[in-house]
């Protein structure tokens, strides 16, 4: 992948003072900061989408990038989105770059869902064309998703892991996802601990958070759990459910089996006179004594009254 020096320090840049919140103030507004390098270039590029002319392209000429940021969404959700595109037209353009290796084709930076919906409607796609490096394309994806804040936890995790696997430096991924070093490590760890095909079969699961995905990774570590999950997710009935429902079903299916502890059988204690006055049950931790009040009335009360004396006698035997 082509690389540039991306994350140079933020440098102060004086911005026009015409939009001050306090009109008539004699004080100069504090200096504002704008990102430099590729991050700044992408920010400015996205802002320019509003002011520059767009191009209508044949959707068949647009390819996906090597790493995509979004899992395929549930059919019902997409159908609703596609219906809106058909009825109201494409309101927001997509961003593409000229394909880095195939002349006459393009590669999408963001807007995959819009592209898919417009293509299904048989329309041309409105697009802004920018010359982006590989890193700038990643940053553009990240900025657009950060603005919408609708990527689920596992989508962010899988995206981060696949970017790193494709040679993108962590500082670029951190900027694209707006996370610090420790949070990025946790995202990548979550994705790499789970089989990628299981993640994709489950889907985005937007209501499922980090802790549940971590717990699923632990459960899938049990013998045969991954195969069980794959078999379940290949079932047509399960496939028809939402991604959160698929997650819940797999989560429960691979839960560790609760070991049922069998209580030891109670033994009967019989007095010399033949009265079965009590029964007892014991294990490594406890001895449970049960007095049969019907067989030996008042014996239980008597036993409790002399228990201190019995215990004191027991202590003497230990001295």
Buried (B, 14 or more C-beta within 10 A) or exposed (E): BEEEEBBEEEEEEEEEEEEEEEEEEEEEBEEEEBBBBBBBBBBEBBEEBEEEEBBEBEBEBBEEBBBBBBBBBBEEBBEEBBEEBBEEEBEEBBBBBBBBEEEEBBBBBBBBBBBBBBBBBEBBBBBBBBEBBBBBBBBBBBBBBBEEEEBBBBBBBBBBBBBBEEEBBBEBBBBBBEBEEEBBEBBBBBBBBBBEEBBBBBBBBBBBEBEBBBEBBEBBEEEEBBEBBBEBBEEEEBEEBBBBBBBBBBBEBBEEEEEEEEEEEEEEBEEEEEEEBBBBBEEEEEEEEEBBEEBBEEBBEEBEEEEEEEEEEEEEEEE
